[in-house]
Amino acid sequence: MVQRTGSGKAAGKNKNGPSRSLLTRGSWMVAPVRALASGRAFPGLLGGALTLVLALLMTTGVAPTRTFTYRVGDVARRDIKAPRDMQVEDPLATEARQQEARERVRAHYDIDTKLGAELEGRIRIAFEAIQRLLITQTDAARNRLLAEQSQRRSRELIPESRVSEEAYQSDALRAAEEAFARALEGRLPPNLLEWLRAERYSNRIRDDLIKLVRAALAPEIVSDRQLYAAHAARGIIVRDIRSGNPVSLSGSLNPIELRGVESFLRARAGQLRLTAPPELRDLLIAQAAKLARPTLTFNSRATVESEKEAASGVEPVSQLIKEGEMIVREGERISESQLIRLKSLEQTNLQRHVLDNLIGTALVVSLLLLLAWVCAQRYQLGVLRGTKSLPLFVLLLTTQAILIKLGVVFAHNLHETYRGIGLLSFYYLIPFASASLLAALLLGRSSAVFMSVMSGVMTAMLMPGKAPYALMALAGGIYAATRWKNYRHRSSILVAGLVIGIINATLALGFNMQEGFTFALARWTAVPLAFAGGIANVVVVSAVMPLLESLFKLTTDMRLLELADQNHPLLRQMVLRAPGTYHHSLMVGNLSEEAAEAVGAHALLTRVGAYFHDIGKMQKSEYFIENQGRENRHDRLSPSMSALILISHVKEGAELGRGHKLPKEIIDLIAQHHGTALIRYFYDKAKNQTGGEDLREEAFCYPGPKPQTREAGILMLADIVEASSRTLSDTSPARLSGLVERVVQSAFAEGQLDECNLTLRNLGRIQEAFLRVLAGIHHHRVSYPGQPAHERKGATNGGAHLKPAKAGAARSASPTPAGRGNPGKSPIER
């Protein structure tokens, strides 16, 4: 086991002071939010908000569970008595009183006092218009006929009948007759039209029509005389439709019905002294009846509004039910009045002690959340890692609570539609494990287990007396948490939903079997509904997960798998511009992934971070040994300039990552994979050249920060081990073991691993993992005929131009204290 023997000069200290702006800079709008999220009061604020939301959902809710689910005619399952004295409204008696109030309301009628004048004016205008046009067309026809006769030089008299016939054939007069017919409410009968033409639309006919209309409107016209008589018997309110003023009608008013206008006019025609011939009088009477309209109209809208106003003024009728009074007995069929009392009792129970209930529930929830917070801190659960984890966890828990309440609403609605299926069976459709599944995908295993426990407790409080559903939420959540490493494809969510559906169906069958086989057979629908509830988790997770990824800028395993594709633009550029660095990154990826698996870190994140950790070398790839040919460009540079070029690849790599929108976790690995290590080779070279005068050690250190996570610490060690292993001439297991142990001890002793939460036991497992991978890379090969038995090994990646002494000096650039051995890689490579 690696032991810490001491610390170097800069152990635990950032030699460059603050980081050189390698982290993303927040805008001025984001800065206050980040400050609040990183403050000590933030968990308390989140807990308070969560307590309030959960307490409101548990006490008021969007769909409170009904105490009584009876309908009229159902059989009472137990005796129900009044728990206390209470006033119960009697809606039947109240409705009876409201009906009496509505019946006392007088009907509203509208009267049109100007209808007669309006119709008379229309008749006069119609006759005047056609008379004027008839004179014009007659003169035109006469002149046309005279012109034709003069051309023929005929002296015969032109009969007036021919002139009229010619005039009536004109298009203008035909159009005028159509307008005349429309003014008189429709097409004119042929006999009436012929008579009007013969009389040349004389004023005598007009006056007869006006007399008939006046006679029809004189007694007032209604649409329904029987309805009017019923209303008039109780009294009516009449309003002038044109002025809006009230109108008083004579009590002896006897209006006629609209459909009886024609018969009324026939009976009165002899008294009107009409000039029309008897054989044409009926035609004129029928036309007058068409013109007539009701003058007294029933206003149903105003009447209904008055009735509503009168009914709303009626005080509800209530009756006192004494404490202990029997409302319904067991086995008794429930009547409508009993059902009303049960509903009143239920409503009273819901309204009692609302504030007390809310405060009590808030106390219980706050205590449970406090215990959960203590547990999360004590065991360092994943919800405390990073500023995003805790808000996301709270959001998932809140959303799950709302989802359960909405599921209760949905179940009640389905039960109302399908009464043959029990309400409890529809509850199985609720996706109880969706929050746990999302926590597994977005936050990791510990958060998913924690979420499943919290969801189970919350379900038990949201659905009191429904323990099976709380157990179902717990079971589905635990399964989701156990598969946290297997969500590498979109189809994995579907597979998880199917398994959760099977778990739900099994639990539903088991719960029903507890009541007996007959009961389970009667409630067989619960099993497929429970399976469908498991599939519902897939729908919820698939819909919500992309939104949460975007909102919280999370890096999921599926996103990491997309980045691990070797066709990523940055990796394709690295193959062309820095092929040695590319192959080095692949080897580091294998080493770091194996080590991360050994200590339970995020292996996929570590591997993907290894692929991108040296992308900054592409800017000046020829200055790094793995990409060089026979020329070493650092021979022409000062030590400080060489160190600056090597250091710059960290900053340039982070900037490249941001430009290509790599996740923040990957950019952090790029920035931290060298920590604050000293480039000792160029520092010693500069010290020898200057004698140590005015030489700042900080100028030869990487900017940091030191590795902040286990993944970053593993990547640092894998990076050094892979490069250093290429400098060994003897790659026997013993030499590789010594190399790995020296690298880990040096990084540990210098304090580079102080902030990444790697224990000594973790470091031992990391060493073993490195050795397993290195043994596979540097395995023994058979010498083929013609191949020298021992080939001379130069520097990493074929840098044979370096002399052995210089190569040895170069390898001392690893982050080791002065005077220690050589565990690192050459500074040109780094």
C-alpha positions in Angstrom: 0.0 0.0 0.0 1.2 3.4 -0.8 2.1 5.5 2.2 2.6 9.2 2.4 6.2 9.9 3.5 6.1 13.7 3.4 5.1 16.6 1.3 7.0 18.7 -1.1 7.5 22.4 -1.1 4.2 23.1 -2.6 2.1 20.3 -1.3 -1.5 21.2 -0.9 -0.9 24.7 -2.3 -1.7 26.1 -5.7 1.6 27.4 -6.8 0.1 29.8 -9.3 -2.4 31.2 -6.9 -5.9 31.5 -8.5 -6.6 29.4 -11.5 -6.0 31.2 -14.8 -9.5 31.6 -15.9 -9.8 28.0 -17.0 -13.3 27.7 -15.5 -16.3 29.0 -17.3 -17.1 32.6 -16.5 -20.7 33.3 -15.6 -22.5 36.3 -16.7 -23.5 39.0 -14.3 -27.0 37.6 -14.3 -25.8 34.1 -13.4 -23.4 35.2 -10.7 -26.0 35.9 -8.0 -27.7 32.6 -8.6 -24.4 30.7 -8.3 -23.6 32.6 -5.1 -26.9 31.7 -3.6 -26.6 28.0 -4.7 -23.1 27.8 -3.1 -24.2 29.5 0.1 -24.8 27.6 3.3 -28.4 28.8 3.5 -29.3 27.3 0.1 -30.1 23.7 1.3 -32.3 25.2 4.0 -34.2 27.3 1.5 -34.7 24.3 -0.8 -35.8 22.2 2.2 -38.3 24.8 3.3 -39.8 25.2 -0.2 -40.0 21.4 -0.6 -41.7 21.1 2.9 -44.3 23.7 1.9 -45.1 22.1 -1.5 -45.3 18.6 -0.1 -47.5 19.7 2.9 -49.9 21.5 0.5 -50.1 18.5 -1.7 -50.7 16.2 1.2 -53.4 18.3 2.9 -55.2 20.1 0.2 -54.2 18.4 -3.0 -55.7 18.7 -6.5 -57.9 15.7 -5.9 -58.5 14.7 -2.3 -59.3 11.1 -1.8 -63.0 10.6 -1.2 -64.1 9.1 2.1 -67.4 7.8 0.7 -67.7 6.4 -2.8 -71.4 5.4 -2.6 -74.1 6.1 -5.1 -77.9 6.1 -4.8 -79.0 2.4 -4.5 -75.6 1.1 -3.2 -75.6 -1.0 -0.1 -73.8 0.6 3.0 -70.8 -1.5 4.1 -71.0 -0.3 7.7 -72.9 1.9 10.1 -72.2 5.6 9.6 -73.0 8.0 12.4 -72.6 11.7 12.8 -69.3 12.3 14.7 -70.5 15.6 16.1 -73.4 18.1 15.9 -73.4 19.6 12.4 -75.6 21.5 10.1 -76.4 19.7 6.9 -77.8 21.5 3.9 -81.0 20.0 2.4 -80.6 20.6 -1.3 -84.0 19.2 -2.1 -85.8 21.6 0.2 -83.5 24.4 -0.9 -84.3 23.6 -4.6 -88.1 23.6 -3.8 -87.8 27.1 -2.3 -85.8 28.3 -5.2 -88.4 27.0 -7.6 -91.1 28.8 -5.7 -89.1 32.0 -6.0 -88.6 31.5 -9.7 -92.4 30.9 -10.2 -93.1 34.2 -8.5 -91.1 36.1 -11.1 -93.3 37.8 -13.7 -92.5 37.1 -17.4 -90.8 39.8 -19.4 -92.2 40.8 -22.8 -91.0 43.3 -25.4 -93.5 45.4 -27.4 -92.8 47.0 -30.7 -95.1 50.1 -30.8 -93.6 51.4 -34.1 -94.1 48.2 -36.1 -97.3 49.5 -37.8 -95.7 52.7 -38.9 -92.7 50.8 -40.2 -94.7 48.4 -42.3 -96.9 51.2 -43.6 -93.9 53.2 -44.7 -92.4 50.2 -46.4 -95.7 49.6 -48.4 -95.9 53.2 -49.5 -92.2 53.3 -50.6 -92.6 50.1 -52.5 -95.7 51.3 -54.4 -94.2 54.7 -55.1 -91.0 53.2 -56.5 -92.7 50.9 -58.9 -95.2 53.5 -60.0 -92.5 55.9 -61.0 -90.6 53.3 -62.9 -93.9 52.1 -64.6 -94.5 55.6 -65.9 -91.0 55.9 -67.2 -91.0 52.5 -68.9 -94.5 53.1 -70.3 -93.4 56.4 -71.9 -90.3 54.7 -73.3 -92.3 51.8 -74.7 -94.8 54.2 -76.3 -92.1 56.2 -77.9 -90.4 53.1 -79.2 -93.6 51.8 -80.8 -94.4 55.3 -82.3 -90.9 55.3 -83.8 -91.5 51.9 -85.3 -94.9 52.9 -86.7 -93.4 56.1 -88.3 -90.8 54.0 -90.0 -93.6 51.9 -91.5 -95.6 55.1 -92.2 -98.6 53.6 -90.5 -101.3 55.8 -89.0 -103.0 53.2 -86.9 -103.6 54.0 -83.2 -101.4 52.1 -80.8 -103.6 50.4 -78.1 -102.7 51.1 -74.5 -102.6 47.4 -73.7 -99.8 46.9 -76.1 -97.9 49.8 -74.6 -98.3 48.3 -71.1 -97.3 44.8 -72.4 -94.2 46.2 -73.9 -93.3 48.1 -70.7 -93.7 45.1 -68.4 -91.3 43.1 -70.6 -88.5 45.5 -69.9 -85.6 44.3 -67.7 -85.8 47.3 -65.5 -89.5 46.8 -64.6 -89.0 43.1 -64.0 -86.3 44.0 -61.5 -88.5 46.5 -59.9 -91.3 44.0 -59.5 -88.9 41.6 -57.8 -87.9 44.3 -55.4 -91.6 45.1 -54.8 -92.3 41.5 -54.0 -89.4 41.4 -51.5 -90.7 44.5 -49.8 -94.0 42.7 -49.4 -92.4 39.6 -47.8 -92.1 37.2 -50.6 -93.1 36.1 -54.1 -96.5 37.4 -55.3 -99.1 35.0 -56.4 -99.7 35.1 -60.3 -103.3 36.3 -59.9 -102.3 39.1 -57.5 -99.4 40.1 -59.8 -101.7 40.2 -62.8 -104.3 42.3 -61.0 -101.5 44.7 -59.8 -100.3 45.1 -63.4 -103.8 45.6 -64.7 -104.4 48.3 -62.1 -100.9 49.7 -62.7 -100.1 49.4 -59.0 -102.8 51.9 -58.1 -103.0 53.6 -54.8 -106.4 52.0 -54.1 -104.6 48.6 -53.8 -102.0 50.2 -51.6 -104.6 51.7 -49.3 -106.5 48.4 -49.0 -103.2 46.6 -48.0 -102.4 49.3 -45.4 -105.9 49.0 -43.9 -105.5 45.2 -43.6 -102.1 45.6 -41.9 -103.5 48.2 -39.5 -106.3 45.9 -38.6 -104.0 43.0 -38.0 -101.7 45.0 -35.6 -104.5 46.7 -33.7 -105.1 44.0 -31.1 -101.4 43.2 -30.8 -99.9 39.9 -32.2 -98.1 37.2 -30.1 -96.3 34.1 -31.2 -98.0 31.8 -28.7 -101.3 32.9 -27.4 -101.6 30.1 -24.9 -98.2 30.9 -23.4 -99.1 34.6 -23.2 -102.3 33.7 -21.4 -100.4 31.7 -18.8 -98.0 34.5 -18.2 -100.7 37.2 -18.2 -102.5 35.3 -15.5 -99.6 35.8 -13.2 -98.8 39.2 -14.5 -96.2 40.3 -17.1 -93.6 43.1 -17.4 -93.7 44.9 -20.7 -90.8 47.0 -22.1 -90.7 49.0 -25.3 -88.1 47.3 -27.5 -87.2 50.6 -29.2 -86.9 53.0 -26.2 -86.4 50.5 -23.4 -89.1 52.2 -21.3 -91.7 50.2 -19.4 -95.2 50.0 -21.0 -98.5 49.5 -19.3 -101.0 47.2 -21.1 -104.7 47.1 -20.6 -106.0 44.2 -18.6 -108.6 43.5 -21.3 -106.0 43.1 -24.0 -106.8 40.1 -26.2 -103.9 39.7 -28.7 -104.2 37.4 -31.7 -101.7 34.6 -32.6 -99.5 35.1 -35.5 -100.8 32.0 -37.3 -104.3 33.3 -36.9 -103.8 36.7 -38.5 -105.2 35.6 -41.9 -108.4 34.2 -40.5 -108.8 37.3 -38.3 -108.5 39.6 -41.4 -111.0 37.5 -43.4 -113.5 38.0 -40.5 -112.9 41.7 -40.3 -112.6 42.4 -44.1 -116.3 43.4 -44.4 -115.8 46.1 -41.9 -112.8 47.7 -43.6 -114.6 49.0 -46.7 -112.0 47.5 -49.1 -112.2 48.5 -52.8 -110.7 45.3 -54.1 -113.0 42.9 -55.9 -114.3 40.0 -53.8 -112.5 37.4 -55.9 -109.1 39.1 -55.3 -109.7 40.2 -51.7 -108.4 36.9 -50.3 -105.1 37.3 -52.2 -104.6 40.7 -50.7 -105.5 39.5 -47.2 -102.9 36.6 -47.5 -100.3 39.1 -48.5 -101.1 41.4 -45.5 -100.8 38.3 -43.2 -97.3 37.8 -44.6 -96.3 41.3 -43.6 -97.6 41.0 -40.1 -95.1 40.2 -37.3 -95.5 39.7 -33.5 -95.7 43.0 -31.7 -95.6 41.4 -28.3 -92.6 39.1 -27.9 -91.7 36.9 -24.9 -88.1 37.8 -23.7 -86.9 34.5 -22.3 -83.4 35.7 -21.5 -84.5 38.6 -19.3 -87.0 36.3 -17.6 -84.4 33.6 -16.9 -82.0 36.2 -15.5 -84.7 37.4 -13.1 -85.5 33.9 -12.1 -81.8 33.2 -11.3 -81.6 36.4 -9.3 -84.6 35.5 -7.3 -83.3 31.9 -6.7 -79.9 33.2 -5.6 -81.6 35.3 -3.0 -83.1 32.2 -1.3 -81.3 31.1 1.9 -80.2 27.5 1.9 -82.3 25.2 3.9 -80.3 23.2 6.5 -81.1 20.8 9.3 -79.3 19.9 12.5 -77.9 16.4 12.8 -77.0 15.6 16.4 -73.8 13.8 17.5 -74.2 10.0 17.3 -77.3 10.2 15.1 -77.4 7.3 12.6 -77.1 8.5 9.0 -77.1 5.1 7.3 -77.1 1.5 8.7 -75.0 -1.4 7.4 -76.7 -3.3 4.7 -79.2 -0.5 4.0 -79.7 0.8 0.5 -78.6 4.4 0.3 -81.3 6.9 -0.6 -80.8 10.3 -2.2 -81.3 12.2 1.1 -78.8 9.9 2.8 -76.3 10.3 0.1 -76.6 14.1 0.5 -75.9 13.8 4.2 -72.8 11.6 3.5 -71.4 14.1 1.1 -72.0 16.9 3.6 -70.2 14.9 6.2 -67.3 14.3 3.9 -67.1 18.0 3.0 -67.2 18.9 6.7 -64.3 16.5 7.4 -62.2 18.0 4.7 -62.8 21.6 5.8 -62.1 21.0 9.5 -58.8 22.1 10.9 -57.3 22.9 7.5 -54.6 25.1 9.0 -53.8 22.7 11.8 -53.6 19.8 9.4 -51.2 21.9 7.2 -48.9 22.8 10.1 -48.9 19.3 11.4 -48.0 17.8 8.0 -45.3 20.4 7.5 -43.7 19.4 10.8 -43.7 15.7 9.9 -42.3 16.4 6.4 -39.7 18.8 7.7 -38.5 16.2 10.3 -38.2 13.5 7.6 -36.3 15.9 5.3 -34.0 16.8 8.1 -33.2 13.2 8.8 -32.7 12.6 5.1 -30.3 15.6 5.0 -28.3 14.2 7.9 -28.1 10.8 6.2 -26.9 12.4 2.9 -24.2 14.3 4.7 -23.2 11.4 6.9 -22.7 8.9 4.0 -21.7 11.5 1.4 -24.5 10.7 -1.0 -24.5 11.8 -4.6 -27.1 14.6 -4.0 -24.3 16.7 -2.4 -21.9 16.5 -5.3 -21.9 19.8 -7.2 -24.3 22.7 -7.1 -26.7 21.1 -9.5 -27.3 17.8 -7.8 -29.3 19.0 -4.8 -31.7 21.3 -6.8 -32.2 18.6 -9.4 -33.0 16.0 -6.6 -35.5 18.4 -5.0 -37.1 19.1 -8.4 -37.5 15.4 -9.2 -39.0 14.7 -5.8 -41.5 17.6 -6.1 -42.4 16.6 -9.6 -43.0 13.0 -8.5 -45.4 14.3 -5.8 -47.3 16.3 -8.3 -47.3 13.3 -10.7 -48.8 11.1 -8.0 -51.6 13.6 -7.2 -52.4 14.0 -10.9 -52.4 10.2 -11.2 -55.0 10.1 -8.4 -57.1 12.5 -10.4 -56.7 10.4 -13.6 -57.6 7.2 -11.7 -60.8 8.8 -10.3 -61.8 9.9 -13.8 -61.2 6.5 -15.2 -63.2 4.9 -12.4 -66.2 7.2 -13.0 -66.1 6.0 -16.7 -65.4 2.3 -16.0 -67.3 1.5 -12.8 -66.8 -2.2 -13.3 -63.1 -1.9 -12.4 -62.1 -1.0 -8.8 -60.6 2.4 -8.0 -57.6 0.8 -6.3 -56.7 -1.0 -9.6 -56.5 2.3 -11.5 -54.0 3.6 -8.9 -51.5 1.0 -10.3 -51.3 3.1 -13.5 -49.4 5.9 -11.6 -45.6 5.9 -12.6 -44.2 5.6 -9.1 -40.6 4.8 -10.2 -40.1 7.7 -12.7 -38.2 10.0 -10.3 -35.9 7.1 -9.2 -35.2 6.2 -12.8 -34.4 9.8 -13.6 -32.2 10.0 -10.6 -30.3 6.9 -11.7 -29.8 8.4 -15.2 -28.9 11.9 -14.1 -27.4 11.7 -10.6 -26.0 8.1 -10.1 -26.6 5.1 -7.9 -26.6 6.6 -4.4 -29.0 9.3 -5.4 -31.3 6.8 -7.1 -31.5 4.6 -3.9 -32.0 7.7 -1.8 -34.8 8.8 -4.2 -36.5 5.4 -4.1 -36.7 5.6 -0.3 -37.9 9.2 -0.3 -40.5 8.3 -3.0 -41.8 5.4 -1.0 -42.2 7.5 2.1 -43.8 10.4 0.1 -46.2 8.0 -1.6 -47.3 6.6 1.8 -48.1 10.2 3.0 -49.8 11.3 -0.2 -52.0 8.1 -0.3 -52.7 7.3 3.3 -53.9 3.8 3.9 -52.4 2.7 0.6 -49.2 0.9 1.7 -49.0 -1.4 -1.4 -48.4 1.6 -3.6 -45.6 2.9 -1.4 -43.9 -0.5 -1.5 -44.3 -0.5 -5.3 -42.6 2.9 -5.5 -39.7 1.5 -3.3 -39.3 -1.7 -5.3 -39.3 -0.1 -8.7 -36.9 2.6 -7.5 -34.5 0.1 -6.0 -34.4 -1.8 -9.3 -33.8 1.4 -11.2 -30.9 2.2 -8.9 -29.3 -1.2 -9.4 -29.1 -0.7 -13.1 -27.5 2.8 -12.9 -24.4 1.6 -14.9 -26.4 0.0 -17.6 -28.2 3.0 -19.1 -25.9 3.3 -22.1 -28.6 3.3 -24.8 -32.1 4.8 -25.3 -33.5 1.3 -25.4 -32.1 0.6 -21.9 -34.9 2.8 -20.5 -37.5 0.7 -22.3 -36.0 -2.5 -20.9 -36.0 -1.0 -17.4 -39.7 0.1 -17.8 -40.6 -3.5 -18.9 -38.9 -5.0 -15.8 -40.5 -2.5 -13.5 -43.8 -3.3 -15.1 -43.2 -7.0 -14.3 -42.3 -6.1 -10.7 -45.4 -4.0 -10.4 -47.6 -6.8 -11.8 -46.1 -9.3 -9.5 -46.6 -7.1 -6.5 -50.2 -6.4 -7.5 -50.9 -10.1 -7.8 -49.3 -10.8 -4.5 -51.3 -8.0 -2.7 -54.5 -9.4 -4.2 -53.7 -13.0 -3.3 -53.4 -11.9 0.3 -57.1 -11.4 0.3 -57.7 -14.8 -1.2 -57.7 -16.4 -4.6 -61.3 -15.5 -5.3 -60.6 -11.8 -4.6 -57.5 -12.0 -6.8 -59.5 -13.5 -9.6 -62.2 -10.8 -9.3 -59.5 -8.1 -9.4 -57.5 -9.6 -12.3 -57.5 -6.3 -14.1 -55.0 -4.9 -11.5 -52.2 -7.0 -12.9 -52.2 -5.6 -16.5 -52.8 -2.2 -15.1 -49.8 -2.5 -12.8 -47.7 -3.6 -15.8 -49.0 -0.6 -17.8 -47.9 1.6 -14.8 -44.3 0.3 -15.3 -44.4 1.2 -19.0 -45.8 4.7 -18.0 -42.4 5.3 -16.3 -40.8 5.0 -19.8 -43.1 7.6 -21.2 -42.4 10.1 -18.4 -38.6 9.6 -18.3 -38.3 9.8 -22.1 -40.3 13.0 -22.2 -38.6 14.7 -19.2 -35.0 13.6 -19.5 -34.0 15.7 -22.6 -35.6 18.8 -20.9 -33.6 18.2 -17.6 -30.4 17.6 -19.6 -30.8 20.9 -21.3 -32.0 22.8 -18.3 -29.3 21.7 -15.9 -26.6 21.1 -18.6 -26.1 17.6 -17.4 -23.7 15.0 -18.8 -25.4 11.6 -19.0 -23.9 8.3 -20.0 -25.6 8.5 -23.3 -24.1 11.9 -24.0 -20.7 10.5 -23.0 -21.1 7.6 -25.4 -21.8 10.1 -28.2 -18.5 11.9 -27.3 -16.6 8.6 -27.1 -17.2 8.1 -30.8 -13.9 8.3 -32.6 -15.5 10.3 -35.4 -15.9 13.4 -33.1 -14.4 16.4 -35.0 -11.7 17.0 -32.3 -10.6 13.4 -32.3 -10.4 13.3 -36.1 -8.3 16.4 -36.1 -6.0 14.9 -33.5 -5.5 11.8 -35.7 -4.2 14.1 -38.5 -2.4 16.8 -36.5 -1.1 14.9 -33.5 -1.2 11.1 -34.2 1.2 10.3 -31.3 -1.0 12.2 -28.9 -4.1 10.5 -30.2 -2.7 7.0 -29.6 -1.4 8.1 -26.2 -4.9 9.3 -25.3 -6.4 6.0 -26.3 -4.0 4.1 -24.0 -4.7 6.6 -21.1 -8.4 5.9 -21.7 -7.9 2.2 -21.2 -5.8 2.7 -18.1 -8.1 5.2 -16.5 -11.3 3.3 -17.3 -9.9 0.1 -15.6 -8.8 2.1 -12.6 -12.2 3.9 -12.3 -14.0 0.6 -12.4 -11.8 -0.7 -9.6 -12.6 2.1 -7.2 -16.3 2.6 -8.2 -15.7 6.0 -10.0 -17.4 7.0 -13.2 -15.5 4.8 -15.6 -17.1 6.1 -18.8 -16.5 9.8 -17.9 -12.9 9.0 -17.1 -12.4 7.2 -20.4 -14.0 10.0 -22.4 -12.0 12.6 -20.5 -8.8 10.7 -21.4 -9.7 10.9 -25.1 -9.9 14.7 -24.9 -7.4 15.5 -22.1 -4.5 16.5 -24.5 -6.5 18.1 -27.3 -4.6 21.3 -26.6 -1.4 19.8 -28.0 -2.9 20.0 -31.5 -2.0 23.7 -31.6 1.7 23.1 -31.4 1.9 19.3 -31.8 5.5 19.4 -33.1 6.7 20.5 -29.6 5.6 17.3 -27.9 7.9 14.3 -28.1 5.2 11.8 -29.2 4.6 13.8 -32.4 8.2 14.6 -33.2 10.5 13.2 -35.8 14.3 13.4 -35.4 14.4 17.1 -34.6 13.8 18.5 -31.1 12.5 22.0 -31.4 13.1 22.7 -27.8 16.8 22.7 -28.4 16.4 26.1 -30.0 14.2 27.6 -27.2 15.0 28.9 -23.8 13.7 26.8 -20.8 11.1 29.3 -19.9 9.7 29.4 -23.4 9.6 25.6 -23.6 7.8 25.5 -20.2 5.3 28.1 -21.4 4.5 26.0 -24.6 4.0 22.9 -22.5 1.8 24.7 -20.0 -0.3 26.3 -22.7 -1.7 23.0 -23.9 -3.9 22.8 -20.8 -5.4 26.3 -21.3 -5.7 25.8 -25.1 -7.3 22.4 -24.6 -10.0 23.9 -22.3 -10.7 26.6 -24.7 -11.0 24.1 -27.6 -13.4 22.1 -25.5 -15.6 25.1 -24.8 -15.5 26.0 -28.5 -16.8 22.5 -29.4 -19.3 22.6 -26.5 -17.9 19.7 -24.6 -19.5 19.1 -21.2 -18.2 21.0 -18.2 -17.1 17.7 -16.6 -14.8 17.0 -19.6 -13.4 20.5 -19.6 -12.6 20.2 -15.9 -10.7 17.0 -16.5 -8.7 18.8 -19.2 -7.9 21.6 -16.8 -7.0 19.4 -13.9 -5.1 16.5 -15.5 -1.7 18.0 -14.6 -2.8 19.7 -11.4 -0.2 22.2 -10.3 2.8 20.0 -11.1 6.3 21.5 -11.6 8.0 20.9 -15.0 11.2 20.0 -13.3 13.4 19.3 -16.3 13.1 22.8 -17.7 13.1 24.3 -14.2 16.5 22.6 -13.5 17.8 23.6 -16.9 16.9 27.2 -16.3 18.4 27.0 -12.8 21.7 25.7 -14.2 21.8 28.5 -16.9 21.0 31.4 -14.5 22.4 30.1 -11.3 19.0 30.3 -9.7 18.9 34.1 -9.6 15.5 35.7 -10.1 14.0 32.3 -11.1 10.4 31.9 -10.1 9.3 28.3 -9.6 5.7 29.3 -10.3 6.6 30.1 -13.9 7.4 26.4 -14.5 4.2 25.0 -12.9 0.9 24.1 -14.5 -1.9 26.4 -13.7 -4.1 23.8 -12.0 -6.4 23.4 -10.2 -5.4 20.2 -8.6 -7.7 17.2 -9.4 -11.1 17.9 -7.7 -12.7 14.5 -8.3 -11.7 10.9 -8.2 -12.0 10.8 -12.0 -9.5 13.7 -12.4 -7.1 12.1 -10.0 -7.2 8.8 -11.8 -6.7 10.5 -15.2 -3.6 12.3 -13.9 -2.0 9.1 -12.7 -2.9 7.2 -15.9 -1.4 10.0 -18.0 1.9 9.8 -16.1 2.0 6.0 -16.0 1.3 5.6 -19.7 4.0 8.0 -20.8 6.5 6.8 -18.3 6.0 3.1 -19.3 7.2 3.9 -22.8 10.6 5.0 -21.6 11.3 1.6 -20.0 13.8 -0.6 -21.8 12.8 -3.5 -19.5 9.0 -4.0 -19.3 9.0 -6.9 -17.0 6.2 -7.1 -14.5 8.5 -6.2 -11.7 9.8 -3.0 -13.5 6.2 -2.0 -14.4 5.1 -2.5 -10.8 8.0 -0.4 -9.5 7.2 2.3 -12.0 3.5 2.5 -11.1 4.2 2.5 -7.4 6.7 5.4 -7.9 4.3 7.4 -9.9 1.4 7.0 -7.4 3.7 7.7 -4.4 5.2 10.9 -6.0 1.8 12.3 -6.9 0.5 11.5 -3.4 3.6 12.9 -1.7 3.5 16.2 -3.6 -0.1 16.7 -2.6 -1.6 16.6 -6.1 -4.3 14.1 -4.8 -5.2 16.0 -1.7 -8.5 17.4 -3.1 -9.9 14.5 -5.1 -11.1 12.2 -2.3 -8.9 9.2 -3.2 -8.1 7.0 -0.2 -5.1 4.9 0.3 -7.2 1.8 -0.4 -8.3 3.4 -3.6 -4.7 4.1 -4.7 -3.8 0.4 -4.0 -6.6 -0.7 -6.3 -5.6 1.8 -8.9 -2.1 0.5 -9.0 -3.4 -3.1 -9.5 -5.7 -1.9 -12.3 -2.8 -0.1 -14.0 -0.6 -3.2 -13.8 -3.3 -5.4 -15.4 -3.6 -3.0 -18.4 0.2 -2.5 -18.7 0.8 -6.2 -18.7 -1.5 -6.5 -21.7 0.2 -3.6 -23.5 3.8 -4.6 -22.8 3.5 -8.4 -23.1 6.4 -10.5 -24.3 6.7 -11.1 -28.0 8.6 -13.8 -29.9 11.7 -12.7 -31.9 11.2 -13.4 -35.6 14.1 -14.5 -37.8 16.3 -11.6 -38.9 15.2 -9.3 -36.0 17.9 -8.2 -33.6 17.5 -9.8 -30.2 17.6 -6.4 -28.3 16.6 -3.2 -30.0 17.7 0.1 -28.5 14.7 2.1 -27.0 14.8 5.8 -27.3 12.4 8.3 -25.9 8.7 8.0 -26.1 7.1 7.5 -29.4 10.4 7.0 -31.3 12.3 10.0 -30.1 15.7 8.3 -30.6 17.6 11.6 -31.2 17.8 12.3 -27.4 20.9 11.1 -25.7 20.4 8.7 -22.8 21.5 11.2 -20.2 19.3 13.9 -21.6 16.4 11.5 -21.8 16.9 10.6 -18.2 17.0 14.2 -17.3 13.9 14.9 -19.3 12.0 12.2 -17.5 12.7 13.9 -14.2 10.1 16.6 -15.3 7.3 14.6 -13.6 5.6 16.1 -10.5 8.1 14.7 -8.0 10.0 16.4 -5.1 13.6 17.3 -5.7 16.0 14.4 -5.4 13.4 11.6 -6.0 13.4 9.0 -8.7 11.9 9.0 -12.2 8.2 8.2 -12.2 7.1 10.6 -15.0 7.2 11.3 -18.6 9.5 13.6 -20.6 8.7 17.3 -20.5 8.6 17.5 -24.3 5.7 15.0 -24.2 4.0 16.9 -21.4 
